[in-house]
Each structure stands twice: as C-alpha cells, then as structure tokens.
Amino acid sequence: MDQNKLKKVPGNTITRDVKDLAAPTGNIYESVVIMYKRANQIAAAEKKELDKKLEDFRNDRDTMEEVFENKEQIEISKYYERQPKPDLIAIKEFLEGELTYRFAGEDEKQPQGQPKE
C-alpha cells in the first residue's frame, strides 16, 4: 500500500454523515457493501504481506514453550498494528471516488457519483 496515501487516512474513527456515504450509489446499503468488500480486499492483502514477511522467522522446531522474542519480528508486527484499519482506508477511497464498482447484472459500469436509476 502506498505510504503517502496511508498518511492521509485518519488513525481513528470519525463521525460521518450518512447522506455523504449514500450519495455515490443513491442507497446507503449498497455503499456499505461496496466499502465492506473493499475493506476485505485491503485486509487480505495486508495479511498476505505480513505473512510473507513473518515467514522468514518461522522455525519447524518452534513450539509454544520454545518461542523466543525476535526484535525484527516485533518491529514488523508493531508497524502493521500502527497502520490505519482497512475499513478506514476503504471509506476514504469510496468518498474520494477512487473505487470503481458495478452492480451484478449490469452491462455498463456505473460512474461513481451518479445515483443508480
């Protein structure tokens, strides 16, 4: 994920106007589903990236009693804990018009910002 993009995402939850969230689709429930699916995509990508980085630290002999602290592993984990949550990133992308979406059964893409008729 682009670091400059992540710096602009708020680190905590803020109150949002439901009308602003519903405006691009014309329906709050459709907007929520779009943001939910995007948040899942972001979370899956982050998990895959984290697992790839932590794979180097895995040892076949590790058991619960033998796990030892590795400073690099702890730093990597802390880095990901400090990142904005996937749902906050998805909301920001949705409100700024960065997401492309279409509804099942539609032939043409629905431009964002135009309510569905």
N, CA, C and O atoms as CSV, one atom per row, in Angstrom:
chain,resi,resn,atom,element,x,y,z
A,1,MET,N,N,0.848,-1.169,0.000
A,1,MET,CA,C,0.000,0.000,0.000
A,1,MET,C,C,0.893,1.231,0.000
A,1,MET,O,O,1.934,1.249,0.657
A,2,ASP,N,N,0.488,2.255,-0.735
A,2,ASP,CA,C,1.256,3.479,-0.881
A,2,ASP,C,C,1.322,4.218,0.456
A,2,ASP,O,O,0.286,4.509,1.054
A,3,GLN,N,N,2.535,4.522,0.927
A,3,GLN,CA,C,2.711,5.158,2.230
A,3,GLN,C,C,2.146,6.572,2.262
A,3,GLN,O,O,1.583,6.982,3.278
A,4,ASN,N,N,2.283,7.328,1.172
A,4,ASN,CA,C,1.736,8.683,1.135
A,4,ASN,C,C,0.224,8.662,1.256
A,4,ASN,O,O,-0.371,9.530,1.895
A,5,LYS,N,N,-0.390,7.672,0.642
A,5,LYS,CA,C,-1.841,7.518,0.694
A,5,LYS,C,C,-2.288,7.193,2.120
A,5,LYS,O,O,-3.310,7.694,2.590
A,6,LEU,N,N,-1.514,6.350,2.799
A,6,LEU,CA,C,-1.878,5.945,4.157
A,6,LEU,C,C,-1.741,7.090,5.153
A,6,LEU,O,O,-2.458,7.120,6.154
A,7,LYS,N,N,-0.836,8.032,4.898
A,7,LYS,CA,C,-0.651,9.146,5.822
A,7,LYS,C,C,-1.881,10.040,5.876
A,7,LYS,O,O,-2.110,10.713,6.881
A,8,LYS,N,N,-2.675,10.056,4.810
A,8,LYS,CA,C,-3.848,10.916,4.746
A,8,LYS,C,C,-5.073,10.281,5.395
A,8,LYS,O,O,-6.084,10.956,5.587
A,9,VAL,N,N,-5.000,9.008,5.731
A,9,VAL,CA,C,-6.126,8.306,6.351
A,9,VAL,C,C,-6.095,8.575,7.848
A,9,VAL,O,O,-5.048,8.425,8.478
A,10,PRO,N,N,-7.243,8.978,8.437
A,10,PRO,CA,C,-7.260,9.221,9.879
A,10,PRO,C,C,-6.970,7.936,10.648
A,10,PRO,O,O,-7.360,6.851,10.217
A,11,GLY,N,N,-6.299,8.053,11.767
A,11,GLY,CA,C,-5.929,6.894,12.567
A,11,GLY,C,C,-7.046,6.377,13.441
A,11,GLY,O,O,-6.952,5.276,13.983
A,12,ASN,N,N,-8.102,7.155,13.586
A,12,ASN,CA,C,-9.211,6.713,14.414
A,12,ASN,C,C,-10.528,6.956,13.686
A,12,ASN,O,O,-10.561,7.603,12.639
A,13,THR,N,N,-11.587,6.444,14.237
A,13,THR,CA,C,-12.899,6.556,13.621
A,13,THR,C,C,-13.443,7.967,13.819
A,13,THR,O,O,-13.308,8.551,14.894
A,14,ILE,N,N,-14.058,8.504,12.772
A,14,ILE,CA,C,-14.684,9.814,12.876
A,14,ILE,C,C,-16.149,9.689,12.466
A,14,ILE,O,O,-16.522,8.775,11.731
A,15,THR,N,N,-16.964,10.608,12.946
A,15,THR,CA,C,-18.381,10.599,12.617
A,15,THR,C,C,-18.565,11.047,11.174
A,15,THR,O,O,-17.979,12.042,10.748
A,16,ARG,N,N,-19.369,10.321,10.434
A,16,ARG,CA,C,-19.620,10.644,9.031
A,16,ARG,C,C,-21.115,10.839,8.810
A,16,ARG,O,O,-21.945,10.230,9.486
A,17,ASP,N,N,-21.436,11.688,7.863
A,17,ASP,CA,C,-22.828,11.921,7.508
A,17,ASP,C,C,-23.299,10.798,6.593
A,17,ASP,O,O,-22.677,10.531,5.564
A,18,VAL,N,N,-24.373,10.152,6.955
A,18,VAL,CA,C,-24.900,9.019,6.193
A,18,VAL,C,C,-25.255,9.456,4.775
A,18,VAL,O,O,-25.108,8.679,3.832
A,19,LYS,N,N,-25.715,10.677,4.619
A,19,LYS,CA,C,-26.083,11.185,3.293
A,19,LYS,C,C,-24.865,11.244,2.367
A,19,LYS,O,O,-24.980,10.977,1.171
A,20,ASP,N,N,-23.706,11.591,2.916
A,20,ASP,CA,C,-22.480,11.628,2.106
A,20,ASP,C,C,-22.086,10.229,1.654
A,20,ASP,O,O,-21.617,10.041,0.531
A,21,LEU,N,N,-22.276,9.249,2.530
A,21,LEU,CA,C,-21.945,7.870,2.178
A,21,LEU,C,C,-22.913,7.292,1.155
A,21,LEU,O,O,-22.522,6.489,0.307
A,22,ALA,N,N,-24.161,7.694,1.234
A,22,ALA,CA,C,-25.174,7.164,0.320
A,22,ALA,C,C,-25.172,7.871,-1.033
A,22,ALA,O,O,-25.684,7.321,-2.008
A,23,ALA,N,N,-24.613,9.062,-1.113
A,23,ALA,CA,C,-24.688,9.873,-2.336
A,23,ALA,C,C,-24.165,9.174,-3.598
A,23,ALA,O,O,-24.844,9.221,-4.624
A,24,PRO,N,N,-23.006,8.535,-3.572
A,24,PRO,CA,C,-22.492,7.941,-4.822
A,24,PRO,C,C,-23.385,6.846,-5.414
A,24,PRO,O,O,-23.455,6.711,-6.635
A,25,THR,N,N,-24.053,6.080,-4.587
A,25,THR,CA,C,-24.879,4.978,-5.098
A,25,THR,C,C,-26.365,5.277,-5.042
A,25,THR,O,O,-27.158,4.650,-5.744
A,26,GLY,N,N,-26.742,6.233,-4.208
A,26,GLY,CA,C,-28.156,6.516,-4.017
A,26,GLY,C,C,-28.791,5.624,-2.974
A,26,GLY,O,O,-29.990,5.735,-2.717
A,27,ASN,N,N,-28.009,4.735,-2.363
A,27,ASN,CA,C,-28.532,3.793,-1.379
A,27,ASN,C,C,-27.431,3.504,-0.360
A,27,ASN,O,O,-26.346,3.053,-0.726
A,28,ILE,N,N,-27.709,3.764,0.910
A,28,ILE,CA,C,-26.698,3.579,1.963
A,28,ILE,C,C,-26.254,2.133,2.061
A,28,ILE,O,O,-25.085,1.867,2.341
A,29,TYR,N,N,-27.161,1.194,1.837
A,29,TYR,CA,C,-26.821,-0.221,1.980
A,29,TYR,C,C,-25.860,-0.674,0.873
A,29,TYR,O,O,-24.941,-1.455,1.120
A,30,GLU,N,N,-26.082,-0.179,-0.332
A,30,GLU,CA,C,-25.163,-0.511,-1.427
A,30,GLU,C,C,-23.782,0.101,-1.170
A,30,GLU,O,O,-22.758,-0.526,-1.441
A,31,SER,N,N,-23.765,1.314,-0.651
A,31,SER,CA,C,-22.494,1.961,-0.325
A,31,SER,C,C,-21.731,1.172,0.734
A,31,SER,O,O,-20.519,0.980,0.628
A,32,VAL,N,N,-22.452,0.719,1.754
A,32,VAL,CA,C,-21.820,-0.048,2.831
A,32,VAL,C,C,-21.239,-1.353,2.295
A,32,VAL,O,O,-20.139,-1.743,2.685
A,33,VAL,N,N,-21.958,-2.030,1.411
A,33,VAL,CA,C,-21.468,-3.286,0.845
A,33,VAL,C,C,-20.204,-3.041,0.017
A,33,VAL,O,O,-19.261,-3.829,0.079
A,34,ILE,N,N,-20.182,-1.965,-0.748
A,34,ILE,CA,C,-19.003,-1.644,-1.558
A,34,ILE,C,C,-17.801,-1.395,-0.654
A,34,ILE,O,O,-16.712,-1.908,-0.911
A,35,MET,N,N,-17.995,-0.609,0.405
A,35,MET,CA,C,-16.887,-0.322,1.328
A,35,MET,C,C,-16.465,-1.585,2.083
A,35,MET,O,O,-15.278,-1.785,2.338
A,36,TYR,N,N,-17.422,-2.431,2.440
A,36,TYR,CA,C,-17.128,-3.680,3.143
A,36,TYR,C,C,-16.259,-4.589,2.278
A,36,TYR,O,O,-15.271,-5.152,2.748
A,37,LYS,N,N,-16.637,-4.722,1.014
A,37,LYS,CA,C,-15.866,-5.592,0.125
A,37,LYS,C,C,-14.462,-5.049,-0.104
A,37,LYS,O,O,-13.502,-5.817,-0.164
A,38,ARG,N,N,-14.336,-3.739,-0.231
A,38,ARG,CA,C,-13.013,-3.141,-0.420
A,38,ARG,C,C,-12.170,-3.317,0.848
A,38,ARG,O,O,-10.979,-3.612,0.753
A,39,ALA,N,N,-12.764,-3.143,2.022
A,39,ALA,CA,C,-12.034,-3.329,3.276
A,39,ALA,C,C,-11.529,-4.768,3.397
A,39,ALA,O,O,-10.420,-4.999,3.878
A,40,ASN,N,N,-12.341,-5.734,2.960
A,40,ASN,CA,C,-11.904,-7.135,2.980
A,40,ASN,C,C,-10.728,-7.356,2.037
A,40,ASN,O,O,-9.802,-8.097,2.368
A,41,GLN,N,N,-10.754,-6.718,0.859
A,41,GLN,CA,C,-9.641,-6.827,-0.084
A,41,GLN,C,C,-8.351,-6.273,0.535
A,41,GLN,O,O,-7.288,-6.885,0.432
A,42,ILE,N,N,-8.462,-5.116,1.172
A,42,ILE,CA,C,-7.299,-4.482,1.791
A,42,ILE,C,C,-6.763,-5.352,2.924
A,42,ILE,O,O,-5.555,-5.563,3.027
A,43,ALA,N,N,-7.655,-5.857,3.771
A,43,ALA,CA,C,-7.242,-6.700,4.902
A,43,ALA,C,C,-6.553,-7.973,4.414
A,43,ALA,O,O,-5.543,-8.390,4.980
A,44,ALA,N,N,-7.095,-8.586,3.372
A,44,ALA,CA,C,-6.490,-9.813,2.836
A,44,ALA,C,C,-5.100,-9.532,2.265
A,44,ALA,O,O,-4.178,-10.327,2.449
A,45,ALA,N,N,-4.951,-8.405,1.576
A,45,ALA,CA,C,-3.650,-8.046,1.012
A,45,ALA,C,C,-2.636,-7.774,2.122
A,45,ALA,O,O,-1.483,-8.194,2.022
A,46,GLU,N,N,-3.055,-7.076,3.176
A,46,GLU,CA,C,-2.162,-6.801,4.302
A,46,GLU,C,C,-1.763,-8.090,5.011
A,46,GLU,O,O,-0.600,-8.265,5.376
A,47,LYS,N,N,-2.716,-8.987,5.206
A,47,LYS,CA,C,-2.422,-10.263,5.869
A,47,LYS,C,C,-1.433,-11.078,5.061
A,47,LYS,O,O,-0.503,-11.666,5.614
A,48,LYS,N,N,-1.632,-11.112,3.756
A,48,LYS,CA,C,-0.727,-11.850,2.881
A,48,LYS,C,C,0.684,-11.260,2.941
A,48,LYS,O,O,1.672,-11.993,3.001
A,49,GLU,N,N,0.765,-9.935,2.925
A,49,GLU,CA,C,2.056,-9.250,3.004
A,49,GLU,C,C,2.740,-9.515,4.345
A,49,GLU,O,O,3.940,-9.785,4.389
A,50,LEU,N,N,1.979,-9.439,5.436
A,50,LEU,CA,C,2.533,-9.692,6.769
A,50,LEU,C,C,2.996,-11.136,6.899
A,50,LEU,O,O,4.081,-11.396,7.418
A,51,ASP,N,N,2.184,-12.072,6.434
A,51,ASP,CA,C,2.564,-13.492,6.497
A,51,ASP,C,C,3.846,-13.753,5.718
A,51,ASP,O,O,4.692,-14.536,6.147
A,52,LYS,N,N,3.984,-13.098,4.579
A,52,LYS,CA,C,5.188,-13.265,3.762
A,52,LYS,C,C,6.422,-12.755,4.506
A,52,LYS,O,O,7.482,-13.380,4.457
A,53,LYS,N,N,6.284,-11.619,5.195
A,53,LYS,CA,C,7.412,-11.058,5.938
A,53,LYS,C,C,7.752,-11.899,7.161
A,53,LYS,O,O,8.926,-12.059,7.495
A,54,LEU,N,N,6.739,-12.436,7.830
A,54,LEU,CA,C,6.973,-13.213,9.042
A,54,LEU,C,C,7.385,-14.653,8.756
A,54,LEU,O,O,7.843,-15.363,9.651
A,55,GLU,N,N,7.222,-15.079,7.512
A,55,GLU,CA,C,7.585,-16.443,7.139
A,55,GLU,C,C,9.070,-16.718,7.392
A,55,GLU,O,O,9.440,-17.844,7.725
A,56,ASP,N,N,9.901,-15.727,7.240
A,56,ASP,CA,C,11.337,-15.883,7.468
A,56,ASP,C,C,11.654,-16.246,8.918
A,56,ASP,O,O,12.690,-16.850,9.197
A,57,PHE,N,N,10.773,-15.882,9.830
A,57,PHE,CA,C,11.030,-16.104,11.248
A,57,PHE,C,C,10.481,-17.435,11.749
A,57,PHE,O,O,10.758,-17.832,12.881
A,58,ARG,N,N,9.718,-18.119,10.927
A,58,ARG,CA,C,9.145,-19.396,11.354
A,58,ARG,C,C,10.220,-20.471,11.395
A,58,ARG,O,O,11.122,-20.520,10.559
A,59,ASN,N,N,10.090,-21.311,12.381
A,59,ASN,CA,C,11.038,-22.387,12.563
A,59,ASN,C,C,10.240,-23.670,12.798
A,59,ASN,O,O,9.258,-23.670,13.540
A,60,ASP,N,N,10.662,-24.748,12.169
A,60,ASP,CA,C,9.933,-26.009,12.312
A,60,ASP,C,C,9.930,-26.522,13.746
A,60,ASP,O,O,9.021,-27.241,14.159
A,61,ARG,N,N,10.943,-26.148,14.487
A,61,ARG,CA,C,11.053,-26.667,15.854
A,61,ARG,C,C,10.289,-25.834,16.868
A,61,ARG,O,O,10.195,-26.226,18.032
A,62,ASP,N,N,9.743,-24.699,16.461
A,62,ASP,CA,C,9.049,-23.824,17.408
A,62,ASP,C,C,7.814,-24.505,17.991
A,62,ASP,O,O,6.970,-25.033,17.267
A,63,THR,N,N,7.737,-24.475,19.282
A,63,THR,CA,C,6.537,-24.905,19.985
A,63,THR,C,C,6.157,-23.758,20.904
A,63,THR,O,O,6.874,-22.760,20.989
A,64,MET,N,N,5.068,-23.893,21.569
A,64,MET,CA,C,4.621,-22.812,22.447
A,64,MET,C,C,5.648,-22.507,23.538
A,64,MET,O,O,5.798,-21.352,23.937
A,65,GLU,N,N,6.349,-23.517,24.019
A,65,GLU,CA,C,7.318,-23.298,25.082
A,65,GLU,C,C,8.630,-22.727,24.549
A,65,GLU,O,O,9.355,-22.049,25.277
A,66,GLU,N,N,8.935,-22.999,23.286
A,66,GLU,CA,C,10.237,-22.616,22.744
A,66,GLU,C,C,10.236,-21.292,21.990
A,66,GLU,O,O,11.276,-20.867,21.487
A,67,VAL,N,N,9.089,-20.639,21.906
A,67,VAL,CA,C,9.026,-19.393,21.154
A,67,VAL,C,C,9.864,-18.341,21.871
A,67,VAL,O,O,9.709,-18.110,23.070
A,68,PHE,N,N,10.741,-17.720,21.122
A,68,PHE,CA,C,11.574,-16.678,21.697
A,68,PHE,C,C,11.296,-15.369,20.972
A,68,PHE,O,O,10.824,-15.366,19.835
A,69,GLU,N,N,11.589,-14.274,21.627
A,69,GLU,CA,C,11.306,-12.974,21.051
A,69,GLU,C,C,12.387,-12.605,20.037
A,69,GLU,O,O,13.581,-12.755,20.295
A,70,ASN,N,N,11.955,-12.137,18.921
A,70,ASN,CA,C,12.852,-11.676,17.892
A,70,ASN,C,C,12.532,-10.203,17.670
A,70,ASN,O,O,11.398,-9.854,17.342
A,71,LYS,N,N,13.520,-9.346,17.848
A,71,LYS,CA,C,13.303,-7.907,17.784
A,71,LYS,C,C,12.759,-7.466,16.409
A,71,LYS,O,O,11.868,-6.619,16.337
A,72,GLU,N,N,13.291,-8.037,15.338
A,72,GLU,CA,C,12.816,-7.683,13.998
A,72,GLU,C,C,11.357,-8.072,13.811
A,72,GLU,O,O,10.569,-7.318,13.240
A,73,GLN,N,N,11.010,-9.248,14.294
A,73,GLN,CA,C,9.636,-9.729,14.173
A,73,GLN,C,C,8.679,-8.818,14.938
A,73,GLN,O,O,7.582,-8.527,14.463
A,74,ILE,N,N,9.085,-8.380,16.091
A,74,ILE,CA,C,8.261,-7.480,16.899
A,74,ILE,C,C,8.083,-6.142,16.192
A,74,ILE,O,O,6.982,-5.591,16.186
A,75,GLU,N,N,9.145,-5.614,15.599
A,75,GLU,CA,C,9.064,-4.337,14.875
A,75,GLU,C,C,8.121,-4.442,13.678
A,75,GLU,O,O,7.341,-3.524,13.424
A,76,ILE,N,N,8.185,-5.542,12.949
A,76,ILE,CA,C,7.286,-5.741,11.803
A,76,ILE,C,C,5.841,-5.774,12.286
A,76,ILE,O,O,4.971,-5.145,11.683
A,77,SER,N,N,5.584,-6.493,13.355
A,77,SER,CA,C,4.225,-6.584,13.892
A,77,SER,C,C,3.720,-5.221,14.356
A,77,SER,O,O,2.569,-4.865,14.105
A,78,LYS,N,N,4.575,-4.464,15.029
A,78,LYS,CA,C,4.186,-3.134,15.502
A,78,LYS,C,C,3.898,-2.199,14.336
A,78,LYS,O,O,2.984,-1.379,14.408
A,79,TYR,N,N,4.673,-2.318,13.264
A,79,TYR,CA,C,4.448,-1.490,12.080
A,79,TYR,C,C,3.039,-1.720,11.538
A,79,TYR,O,O,2.329,-0.763,11.230
A,80,TYR,N,N,2.636,-2.976,11.422
A,80,TYR,CA,C,1.309,-3.279,10.890
A,80,TYR,C,C,0.200,-2.889,11.856
A,80,TYR,O,O,-0.906,-2.564,11.423
A,81,GLU,N,N,0.473,-2.916,13.152
A,81,GLU,CA,C,-0.521,-2.500,14.126
A,81,GLU,C,C,-0.774,-1.003,14.059
A,81,GLU,O,O,-1.877,-0.544,14.357
A,82,ARG,N,N,0.241,-0.238,13.670
A,82,ARG,CA,C,0.105,1.218,13.573
A,82,ARG,C,C,-0.583,1.676,12.290
A,82,ARG,O,O,-1.007,2.827,12.198
A,83,GLN,N,N,-0.697,0.813,11.322
A,83,GLN,CA,C,-1.321,1.171,10.046
A,83,GLN,C,C,-2.812,1.444,10.254
A,83,GLN,O,O,-3.435,0.862,11.141
A,84,PRO,N,N,-3.384,2.334,9.431
A,84,PRO,CA,C,-4.832,2.572,9.542
A,84,PRO,C,C,-5.602,1.287,9.255
A,84,PRO,O,O,-5.166,0.448,8.466
A,85,LYS,N,N,-6.724,1.151,9.891
A,85,LYS,CA,C,-7.543,-0.045,9.714
A,85,LYS,C,C,-8.103,-0.085,8.293
A,85,LYS,O,O,-8.367,0.963,7.703
A,86,PRO,N,N,-8.285,-1.283,7.741
A,86,PRO,CA,C,-8.778,-1.422,6.364
A,86,PRO,C,C,-10.114,-0.727,6.109
A,86,PRO,O,O,-10.334,-0.196,5.020
A,87,ASP,N,N,-11.006,-0.725,7.100
A,87,ASP,CA,C,-12.294,-0.072,6.881
A,87,ASP,C,C,-12.150,1.435,6.733
A,87,ASP,O,O,-12.893,2.052,5.970
A,88,LEU,N,N,-11.203,2.040,7.452
A,88,LEU,CA,C,-10.979,3.483,7.324
A,88,LEU,C,C,-10.394,3.827,5.957
A,88,LEU,O,O,-10.736,4.852,5.367
A,89,ILE,N,N,-9.515,2.965,5.462
A,89,ILE,CA,C,-8.938,3.175,4.131
A,89,ILE,C,C,-10.037,3.049,3.072
A,89,ILE,O,O,-10.102,3.859,2.147
A,90,ALA,N,N,-10.898,2.038,3.204
A,90,ALA,CA,C,-11.976,1.815,2.236
A,90,ALA,C,C,-12.953,2.991,2.217
A,90,ALA,O,O,-13.399,3.405,1.147
A,91,ILE,N,N,-13.285,3.524,3.379
A,91,ILE,CA,C,-14.202,4.668,3.442
A,91,ILE,C,C,-13.587,5.874,2.751
A,91,ILE,O,O,-14.259,6.569,1.989
A,92,LYS,N,N,-12.310,6.122,3.017
A,92,LYS,CA,C,-11.624,7.256,2.383
A,92,LYS,C,C,-11.617,7.099,0.865
A,92,LYS,O,O,-11.923,8.046,0.141
A,93,GLU,N,N,-11.269,5.915,0.384
A,93,GLU,CA,C,-11.239,5.671,-1.054
A,93,GLU,C,C,-12.627,5.860,-1.672
A,93,GLU,O,O,-12.754,6.432,-2.754
A,94,PHE,N,N,-13.641,5.389,-0.998
A,94,PHE,CA,C,-15.009,5.498,-1.508
A,94,PHE,C,C,-15.448,6.954,-1.599
A,94,PHE,O,O,-15.994,7.382,-2.616
A,95,LEU,N,N,-15.206,7.709,-0.536
A,95,LEU,CA,C,-15.642,9.103,-0.511
A,95,LEU,C,C,-14.865,9.980,-1.494
A,95,LEU,O,O,-15.384,10.991,-1.966
A,96,GLU,N,N,-13.633,9.599,-1.802
A,96,GLU,CA,C,-12.820,10.385,-2.734
A,96,GLU,C,C,-12.992,9.920,-4.177
A,96,GLU,O,O,-12.342,10.455,-5.076
A,97,GLY,N,N,-13.847,8.943,-4.409
A,97,GLY,CA,C,-14.127,8.497,-5.765
A,97,GLY,C,C,-13.030,7.649,-6.382
A,97,GLY,O,O,-12.910,7.593,-7.606
A,98,GLU,N,N,-12.228,6.989,-5.561
A,98,GLU,CA,C,-11.117,6.178,-6.057
A,98,GLU,C,C,-11.524,4.741,-6.369
A,98,GLU,O,O,-10.733,3.989,-6.938
A,99,LEU,N,N,-12.742,4.348,-6.006
A,99,LEU,CA,C,-13.189,2.977,-6.227
A,99,LEU,C,C,-14.040,2.883,-7.486
A,99,LEU,O,O,-14.867,3.751,-7.763
A,100,THR,N,N,-13.823,1.821,-8.233
A,100,THR,CA,C,-14.676,1.524,-9.379
A,100,THR,C,C,-15.512,0.318,-9.003
A,100,THR,O,O,-14.990,-0.675,-8.496
A,101,TYR,N,N,-16.791,0.401,-9.249
A,101,TYR,CA,C,-17.672,-0.708,-8.894
A,101,TYR,C,C,-18.777,-0.818,-9.932
A,101,TYR,O,O,-19.068,0.122,-10.671
A,102,ARG,N,N,-19.375,-1.988,-9.960
A,102,ARG,CA,C,-20.541,-2.200,-10.809
A,102,ARG,C,C,-21.443,-3.175,-10.088
A,102,ARG,O,O,-21.008,-3.938,-9.227
A,103,PHE,N,N,-22.692,-3.133,-10.454
A,103,PHE,CA,C,-23.675,-3.981,-9.813
A,103,PHE,C,C,-23.912,-5.220,-10.668
A,103,PHE,O,O,-23.862,-5.141,-11.895
A,104,ALA,N,N,-24.164,-6.334,-10.051
A,104,ALA,CA,C,-24.391,-7.590,-10.768
A,104,ALA,C,C,-25.576,-7.433,-11.716
A,104,ALA,O,O,-26.607,-6.865,-11.358
A,105,GLY,N,N,-25.406,-7.946,-12.924
A,105,GLY,CA,C,-26.471,-7.888,-13.907
A,105,GLY,C,C,-26.444,-6.651,-14.778
A,105,GLY,O,O,-27.237,-6.538,-15.713
A,106,GLU,N,N,-25.540,-5.714,-14.490
A,106,GLU,CA,C,-25.424,-4.517,-15.309
A,106,GLU,C,C,-24.349,-4.714,-16.358
A,106,GLU,O,O,-23.290,-5.273,-16.071
A,107,ASP,N,N,-24.616,-4.258,-17.570
A,107,ASP,CA,C,-23.639,-4.380,-18.646
A,107,ASP,C,C,-22.616,-3.262,-18.603
A,107,ASP,O,O,-21.438,-3.489,-18.877
A,108,GLU,N,N,-23.045,-2.070,-18.266
A,108,GLU,CA,C,-22.155,-0.916,-18.257
A,108,GLU,C,C,-21.745,-0.605,-16.831
A,108,GLU,O,O,-22.475,-0.875,-15.877
A,109,LYS,N,N,-20.545,-0.025,-16.708
A,109,LYS,CA,C,-20.091,0.392,-15.391
A,109,LYS,C,C,-20.860,1.633,-14.975
A,109,LYS,O,O,-21.130,2.520,-15.784
A,110,GLN,N,N,-21.199,1.676,-13.723
A,110,GLN,CA,C,-21.887,2.842,-13.159
A,110,GLN,C,C,-20.827,3.831,-12.714
A,110,GLN,O,O,-20.043,3.521,-11.817
A,111,PRO,N,N,-20.779,5.029,-13.323
A,111,PRO,CA,C,-19.784,6.003,-12.871
A,111,PRO,C,C,-20.061,6.405,-11.448
A,111,PRO,O,O,-21.211,6.623,-11.067
A,112,GLN,N,N,-19.002,6.505,-10.654
A,112,GLN,CA,C,-19.202,6.849,-9.258
A,112,GLN,C,C,-19.680,8.282,-9.170
A,112,GLN,O,O,-19.262,9.140,-9.947
A,113,GLY,N,N,-20.557,8.531,-8.219
A,113,GLY,CA,C,-21.104,9.848,-8.031
A,113,GLY,C,C,-22.442,10.004,-8.725
A,113,GLY,O,O,-23.128,11.002,-8.509
A,114,GLN,N,N,-22.828,9.058,-9.544
A,114,GLN,CA,C,-24.115,9.091,-10.221
A,114,GLN,C,C,-25.036,8.070,-9.555
A,114,GLN,O,O,-24.752,6.873,-9.597
A,115,PRO,N,N,-26.117,8.514,-8.951
A,115,PRO,CA,C,-27.027,7.552,-8.316
A,115,PRO,C,C,-27.612,6.599,-9.345
A,115,PRO,O,O,-27.854,6.969,-10.494
A,116,LYS,N,N,-27.833,5.376,-8.914
A,116,LYS,CA,C,-28.427,4.355,-9.778
A,116,LYS,C,C,-29.893,4.688,-9.989
A,116,LYS,O,O,-30.593,5.029,-9.035
A,117,GLU,N,N,-30.365,4.595,-11.214
A,117,GLU,CA,C,-31.757,4.956,-11.521
A,117,GLU,C,C,-32.646,3.753,-11.489
A,117,GLU,O,O,-33.849,3.868,-11.722
